[in-house]
Amino acid sequence: DRGAPSYREGRPRTYVYRRAGDPCRVCATPIRTVEMEGRTLFWCPSCQS
């Protein structure tokens, strides 16, 4: 068991994960990606620097 989910009911579960090119749900900036060590990282360049 990993405990209770860390997201709130009624809110989106993900804000950037698997949303490359889509607008950020906070500021509407397109979500960007980069591959690092075989994994794809997703982030909002405005909200996350």
Legacy VTK file of the C-alpha trace (Angstrom):
# vtk DataFile Version 3.0
C-alpha trace
ASCII
DATASET POLYDATA
POINTS 49 float
0.000 0.000 0.000
1.381 3.398 -0.973
-1.012 5.466 1.113
-3.589 7.994 0.017
-3.175 9.729 -3.359
-1.457 13.100 -3.222
-3.989 14.829 -5.474
-7.255 16.418 -4.428
-10.566 15.035 -5.553
-12.139 17.152 -8.274
-8.777 18.539 -9.455
-6.653 17.292 -12.354
-4.275 14.495 -11.385
-1.490 15.853 -13.559
-0.581 19.375 -14.506
2.257 18.595 -16.929
2.834 14.815 -17.216
2.134 13.529 -20.739
0.860 16.953 -21.796
3.710 18.045 -24.108
2.667 21.067 -26.174
-0.612 21.481 -24.302
-1.157 24.703 -22.353
-0.168 24.732 -18.686
-3.274 24.506 -16.501
-1.967 27.389 -14.383
-0.545 29.931 -16.862
-1.359 28.584 -20.382
2.318 28.397 -21.462
2.944 25.308 -23.648
4.339 22.337 -21.704
7.878 21.388 -22.754
9.756 18.093 -22.651
13.314 16.866 -22.638
14.740 13.347 -22.518
17.219 12.672 -19.733
18.827 9.283 -19.136
16.109 7.521 -21.107
13.203 9.244 -19.349
10.993 12.036 -20.645
10.659 15.025 -18.338
7.690 17.377 -18.635
7.589 20.941 -17.282
6.097 24.385 -17.655
8.918 26.823 -18.480
6.995 29.680 -16.833
5.878 28.029 -13.597
8.885 25.721 -13.150
12.332 27.109 -13.776
LINES 1 50
49 0 1 2 3 4 5 6 7 8 9 10 11 12 13 14 15 16 17 18 19 20 21 22 23 24 25 26 27 28 29 30 31 32 33 34 35 36 37 38 39 40 41 42 43 44 45 46 47 48
